[in-house]
């Protein structure tokens, strides 16, 4: 097996093609291979058939004078060790090369990883010097990932999402503007609203036992947990089983709308909840219970605009295509969903609006959503 000639250390054309006795094998360039990862990820979201990405990071596997020879040998080993149907290509040109194994059964993951490690390590150790071999790092990435609430799913650094890394790089300035808007907006809200904070705190404390603030574990961007703040609107030490069951029905698409004043056909949310206090009912109708979330924005856990942060037992019910709403942008107090129907629309439609926001986000869009929010608060509250 012989590589096509290299020009100035780089393969010419869209891919480097390797001759084989049976068929030509193609090593995709960085752009094409990363695009294939995104396509395969989206295909898995629909089919629920996992794929496994293997990456060989070369690091300092050879001196500059011999690096071309080492690359040829590594590529040769990779192509000999994988199937013709497996997709191979550069994850990072001339430093990280990868292979994708599609439609992998979850129960076979460990066996595949063990087999590939043994096969490739053995072949590489036979072709490379000890120094070159020790400079190679092999890693495996399964999609869909295992969402363990004990281990936050940090997307940044994951090889499965190269498109989001690229997009984040292109939005650096806009992200700085967004954070500036968050800081200024949350500080202004907390300063101007401080007298209201005192009044509401007294009303809550004088009418029911328990703390003024309700701290609930929520999942932020990349599934990182944080303490979500609200004014307490329920009696202390209540049972959440009713809400868990309604969330299950909501995500499954079988939940019924609940009647609510001023909302026409009702809302997809628990109403007439016996756990809610009289003051709490007023806070919910006016959305004043959410004022403490400006503290979350100030701390950086949330943004003024973004998807609502979910509860852990909500995420457990997510379908694969729901998960990107947790990955692509930071959660917010208001968002595209809130100003386009709020609780009057089904869960799947809410997720579609969150994903649309993630794709089209800009400081200008944030400003338009913020300006539409007061009207949405009045129309969408219950």
Secondary structure, DSSP 8 states (H G I E B T S, - for coil): --B--EETTEE-SSEEEE--SS--EEEE-HHHHHHHHHHHHHHHHHH--EEEEEEEE-TT-S-GGGHHHHHHHHHHHHHHHS-TTSEEEEEETTTEEEEEEEEE-GGGHHHHHHHHHHHHHHHHHHHS-HHHHHT-EEEEEEES----TTS----TT-GGGHHHHHHHHHTHHHHHHHHHHHHHHHHHHHHHTHHHHHHHHHHHHHHSSS-SEEEEEEE-GGG-EEEEEEE--B-SS---HHHHHHHHHHHHT----B--TTSTT-BSS--S-TTB-HHHHHHHHHTGGGTTHHHHHHHTSSEEES---B-HHHHTT--GGGTHHHHSS--EEE-TTGGGTGGGS-HHHHHHHHHHHHHH--HHHHHHHHHHHHHHHHHH--
